[in-house]
């Protein structure tokens, strides 16, 4: 799932639904991103340390640690250059949106997310 360009924007996709993570990863890779996937929060934290993503696309309902907490921990790993954070979730109620903002998410996508919109908006945020 890797783009060939060494300068490609690096995106970490985290979802416990492995098919959803892999599908989004493939589509983002086809859009020119260098992509890694993780299926649980702890694997995501490990991969983020080594991969140093420019952006992370996180599911909220993860086992053991929700996406809000994962977002906070990912930002803490590199406080000088935190990744752009996007949530992809079935939730779009006001409580979720408030919690997402508080956790530091930059973008929100409701499932099923349009992969082209995700790719475009991630690129826009990373370039800022």
C-alpha positions in Angstrom: 0.0 0.0 0.0 2.9 2.3 -0.5 3.2 5.1 -3.0 6.5 5.1 -4.8 7.4 8.8 -4.3 9.7 9.2 -1.3 8.3 12.7 -0.7 4.7 11.4 -0.6 2.5 12.5 2.3 2.5 9.7 4.9 -0.9 8.6 6.2 -1.6 6.1 9.0 -5.1 4.5 8.7 -6.5 3.0 12.0 -9.6 0.9 12.1 -10.4 -2.3 13.8 -12.5 -3.3 10.8 -9.5 -4.6 8.8 -11.4 -4.5 5.5 -12.3 -0.9 5.9 -8.7 0.1 6.9 -7.2 -1.9 4.0 -9.7 -0.5 1.5 -9.2 3.1 2.5 -5.4 2.5 2.6 -5.5 1.2 -1.0 -7.5 4.1 -2.2 -5.3 6.6 -0.5 -2.2 4.8 -1.9 -3.7 5.1 -5.4 -4.2 8.8 -4.8 -0.4 9.1 -4.2 -0.1 8.8 -0.4 2.3 6.6 1.4 0.1 4.5 3.6 0.4 2.3 6.7 -2.5 0.6 8.4 -3.1 -0.5 12.0 -6.1 -2.4 13.4 -5.8 -1.5 17.1 -4.6 1.6 19.0 -1.4 0.1 20.4 -0.2 -1.0 17.0 -1.1 2.5 15.7 1.1 4.1 18.4 4.0 1.8 17.5 3.6 2.4 13.8 3.3 6.1 14.3 6.7 6.3 16.1 8.5 4.6 13.3 6.4 5.8 10.3 6.1 9.4 11.5 2.8 10.1 9.6 1.9 13.5 8.3 -1.8 12.6 8.8 -3.8 9.9 10.6 -7.3 8.7 9.8 -8.8 7.2 12.9 -12.0 5.2 13.6 -13.5 6.3 16.9 -14.9 3.0 18.2 -11.7 1.1 18.7 -11.2 -1.8 21.2 -9.5 -0.8 24.5 -8.8 2.8 23.7 -11.2 5.0 21.7 -10.1 7.2 18.8 -10.3 10.4 21.0 -7.6 9.1 23.4 -5.6 7.7 20.5 -5.7 11.1 18.8 -4.3 12.8 22.0 -1.5 10.3 22.3 -0.6 10.6 18.7 -0.3 14.4 19.1 1.8 13.9 22.2 4.3 11.8 20.3 5.4 14.8 18.2 4.1 17.9 19.8 6.2 20.2 17.6 4.9 18.6 14.4 1.6 16.7 15.2 -0.1 14.9 12.4 -3.3 16.1 10.8 -6.0 14.0 12.4 -9.2 12.9 10.7 -12.0 10.8 12.2 -13.9 8.4 10.0 -16.9 7.1 12.1 -20.5 6.3 12.0 -21.1 8.9 14.6 -21.9 12.5 13.7 -23.9 13.7 16.7 -23.0 16.9 18.5 -21.4 15.1 21.4 -19.0 13.3 19.1 -18.2 16.5 17.2 -17.4 18.3 20.5 -15.2 15.4 21.7 -13.4 15.2 18.3 -12.6 18.9 18.5 -11.4 18.6 22.1 -9.2 15.6 21.1 -7.6 17.7 18.3 -9.2 16.3 15.2 -8.8 18.5 12.2 -11.3 16.7 9.9 -14.4 14.6 10.3 -15.9 12.1 7.9 -19.0 10.1 8.4 -19.0 6.4 7.3 -19.1 5.5 4.6 -16.6 8.1 3.8 -15.9 9.2 0.2 -12.3 8.2 -0.3 -11.7 11.0 -2.8 -13.0 13.6 -0.3 -10.7 12.1 2.4 -7.7 12.2 0.0 -8.4 15.7 -1.1 -9.1 17.2 2.3 -6.1 15.4 3.9 -3.9 16.9 1.2 -5.3 20.4 1.8 -4.7 20.2 5.5 -1.2 18.7 5.3 -0.1 21.5 2.8 -1.3 24.3 5.2 
